Amino acid sequence: MTSLHEFLEKGGFEEDVISIFLDNDIDYDVFLTLSEDDMKEVGIMSFGARRRLSMVIKAANGAATKGYSQEHFYNNGSGFLEYKLKNSRMSLPQDKKKRKRRSRQELEVAAKSAKTVVAEDEEEPITPGDQEKVDWMRYSPPTGDNQKKHRDLFIDTFSFRRKIINGSPTITDVLCQFPRLQDMPELINLEFQLLYPDQCDNFISRWGRMKEQIILAGEGNASVLVQIQKFQPDDNRDLCALTALSFALHKSVVQVRGTSTSSSRENSLLFLVQSIPEGTDVEAAAKAKKPVYQQPFLLALGPARRPVQYFAVLDKVAVPCGTSLITAIDRLFKCHFVFNVHYSPALLHFWHFIAAFIYEVLDPHTVKPIIRSFASSVRAVEL
């Protein structure tokens, strides 16, 4: 009979986590039946620990059905975890593959701009050393003492990670394999920097001036002007500019799974940011999102005009994005590239403007005329 203590210890879990299970008379067989809610009930309060344990339970159950031994489950480089890594996406039914891959055009641009991206069809060997580094990051919670090591290993395993992500796993699968992207969200910025070293800081450095140009250019459009006038002079100017940009570049009809769907300007903003009252359980709110919001978006905690904190919702996982709207938008944009997911169709023109004319990771000549026209209007504004 497998010892739960030995199993979790070999998996890199701390003694205080293991002891909680033992104190509640949970053996290995019972452990394999637990849900994350069960873990919370017995006293595993850390979200990251529950997610890692859930991942181990899922993989262990899968290993048992395929006849793998416990030793094979932990064999670095050739064991069940790596098998799952390569095949988890393939095993999902088509209607469960919620994320959309980026368009051919976006992938071509990314391939030209990101000098270190591993090509999808390139057969780069997965070495035991890479797997060991990934396993260490996965099972070692970040602390003040080891965060530098996490960052160093994260950089070392960049090509390994891109190969996995370019294989089209879901965002949830990626976060299970690389949980530090959730509890060390600054790694999202680092990953984007590795992809686009010269463009990483463009949004933060350019937005302060461009937001005023966007607002002034938007005043020339009657429907945009109505939205701008809803903001008071001391209101959130960043939100005002993003609203103006969304309304100016509204895409009223979008294609979703081969069918045309209408999208109002007001509803389109919900694909960018949704407000929830302060004190709301963010984790529960992310899990309860409506199925229509398949692509990454922001949850703003607190008053709509002046939230106190932002979270990116990736699949049904909430990732902290700080207290600044612009820092949050910056991270949200980068998530599309880091996790290799398509923009929301309702915000396609909005994101293409930001990609082409602020970050400069998309060729401006490839975007729609309406986007180029508004960009010309913005550039023509003198402050």
Secondary structure, 3 states (H helix, E strand, C coil): CCCHHHHHHHCCCCHHHHHHHHHCCCCHHHHCCCCHHHHHHHCCCCHHHHHHHHHHHHHHHHHHHCCCCHHHHCCCCCCHHHHHHHHCCCCCCHHHCCCCCCCHHHHHHHHHHCCCCCCCCCCCCCCHHHHHHHHHHHHCCCCCCCHHHHHHHHHHCHHHHHHHHCCCCCHHHHHHHCCHHHHCCHHHHHHHHHHCCCCCCHHHHHHHHHHHHHHHHHCCCHHHHHHHCCCCCCCCHHHHHHHHHHHHCCCCEEEECCEEEECCHHHHHCCCEEEECCCCCHHHHHHCCCCCCCCCEEEEECCCCCCCEEEEEECCEEEECCCCHHHHHHHHHHHHHHCCCCCCHHHHHHHHHHHHHHHCCCCHHHCCHHHHHHHHHHHHCCC
